[in-house]
């Protein structure tokens, strides 16, 4: 039952990642990209997305070195000053949880445990989505970015 659940989750991640990768190929990065909400995709965000994509690729190929090195890079990116755009407890908690998930991915990859690495990747992705949702919801009150 657990293997089947993991297989289904990994398949879902692969499908989502494939669709996401195809959309990136359709529109190559140009630095700060305009998004549908008028905001910009920053170089730091582009790096985060590329590292996440590389982890997914490593998971699908069981390339543990690729998984571990890109998870390590994401963890380091999460300590950059550009990452910490606001100073709230919620944002700090989100960042901490993201770092824990990247640690799980790294450790599992080093132990060549594809299932734990995949679960860590799912947890990491959930952290990304939740944090970005939080940021969109509270953007104007937290960082006062003008909306164009």
Residue, then its C-alpha position, 0 to 999 in steps of 0.5 A: x500500500x505504501x509503495x503504491x502511494x509513493x508511486x502515485x505521488x512520484x507519478x503526479x510530481x513527474x507529470x506536474x514537473x513535465x508540464x512545468x518544464x514544457x512551459x519554461x521551454x516555451x518562454x525562455x528566461x529573460x531576467x526579470x520576467x513579467x508574470x500574469x499578475x504584473x509582478x516580476x520573476x526575479x533572478x533569485x526566483x529563476x535560480x530557485x525554480x531551476x534547482x527545484x526542476x533539477x531535483x525533480x529530474x534527479x529523482x526521476x532518474x535516481x541520480x542521487x548526486x544531482x538530487x543532493x547537490x541541488x537540494x544543497x544549493x536550494x538550502x544555501x539560496x534560502x540563506x541569501x539576503x534576497x530570500x528574506x524579503x520580509x521579517x514576520x514570524x510566519x515568513x520565518x517559519x515558512x523559511x525554516x520549514x523549507x530548509x528542513x525539507x531541503x535537509x530531508x531531500x539531501x539526507x535521503x539522497x545521500x542514503x540513496x533512499x528514493x522514497x524519502x527523497x521524493x517525500x522530502x521533495x513533495x514537502x519542499x514543494x508544499x512549503x514553496x506553494x504555501x509561502x508564495x500564497x502567503x506572500x501574494x495574500x499579504x504582499x501589499x501590507x508586508x512589503x508595500x510593493x506597487x502593483x502595475 
